[in-house]
Amino acid sequence: MPYRPFQSTYYDDKMRASPALLRARAPYLVKNTITGFAICALVIGIYSYTINVISQDEFEDVVVPAEPMTRPQAAQPPSATESVKQAVAARKQ
């Protein structure tokens, strides 16, 4: 005997929709289709608006330096190992 996950009057032995299920869903077919198209149109509209707004963004007011900034050697913080060594030495004192 094949495995049947549930006993339903809306599906036959091959899990196909019965005429009763098709009749039960019929009143909602048009409303669900219209709702689906409305949701899809909303998503496509939001996506299109976002791409349109982003593509119009101009960066003319941003100042780009001619060469990257370099830090002086004295201003660089100590490395992680040096910091740990200093902390251990301070703790031992």
C-alpha positions, 0 to 999 in steps of 0.5 A, a space after each residue: 500500500 502506498 504512503 498517503 500523508 493525509 486523508 483528503 476528499 479534495 485529492 485522489 490517489 495520485 494526488 491530483 485535484 478533484 472536481 470538488 477542489 476545483 469548484 471550491 477554488 473557482 470563486 477565488 481564481 480571478 481575485 487571486 490572479 488580480 492580486 498576484 498581478 498587483 503585487 508583481 507590478 508593485 515589486 517591478 515598480 519599486 525596483 524600476 524606481 530604485 534603479 532610476 534614482 540610483 542611476 541619476 546620482 552624480 558624484 561631481 561634488 566629491 573631491 578626489 585627492 590626486 594621490 593617497 594620503 600617507 601616515 608619518 612613521 611616528 603616528 602609526 600605532 604599535 602592532 598587536 604583538 607589540 601591544 601584547 608585549 607591552 601589556 605583559 611587561 606592565 603587568 609584571 612590574 
